Amino acid sequence: VVVRHDDRLLGRWVSRPAMVADLAACRVFERRDDDWAKRSAAERSQLAGSARLYLDVCPDCGGDASFDTDVVSSCCTDYEVATVSCEACGVTLFELPVATEPT
C-alpha cells in the first residue's frame, strides 16, 4: 500500500492491514506519549511500524498473528526476512530484512 499526496510519498506498507495497525498504534501513542506531537513524522512512523512486530491478532480478520522468517527473492538475490503474518487470512503484517554475517 502506497499513500501519496501531490505526488509526494507519504507512506508505504506491506499490506492494508499493516497500515491500519500503524494508524491504530499512532492513536494509542498520541494518548500515552506526552511528546508524540513533538516527534518527527519519520520517528512516529518507525515507532508505529515497530509495534506491528508484537501483534498477536490480525487487524483485518481477527485471526492469530505469528512471527516467522522467510526467504524472499528479488531480481538479483535471495534474502531472509523476519515476518509477522496472519495464520487465518495469510496477510503479511510486518516484514524486515534480517542482517546476515558475511561469509
Rosetta blueprint (number, residue, H / E / L):
1 V L
2 V E
3 V E
4 R E
5 H E
6 D L
7 D L
8 R E
9 L E
10 L E
11 G E
12 R E
13 W L
14 V L
15 S L
16 R H
17 P H
18 A H
19 M H
20 V H
21 A H
22 D H
23 L H
24 A H
25 A H
26 C H
27 R H
28 V H
29 F H
30 E H
31 R H
32 R H
33 D L
34 D L
35 D L
36 W H
37 A H
38 K H
39 R L
40 S L
41 A H
42 A H
43 E H
44 R H
45 S H
46 Q H
47 L H
48 A H
49 G H
50 S H
51 A H
52 R H
53 L H
54 Y H
55 L L
56 D L
57 V E
58 C L
59 P L
60 D L
61 C L
62 G L
63 G L
64 D E
65 A E
66 S E
67 F E
68 D E
69 T E
70 D E
71 V E
72 V E
73 S E
74 S L
75 C L
76 C L
77 T L
78 D E
79 Y E
80 E E
81 V E
82 A E
83 T E
84 V E
85 S E
86 C E
87 E L
88 A L
89 C L
90 G L
91 V L
92 T E
93 L E
94 F E
95 E E
96 L E
97 P E
98 V L
99 A L
100 T L
101 E L
102 P L
103 T L
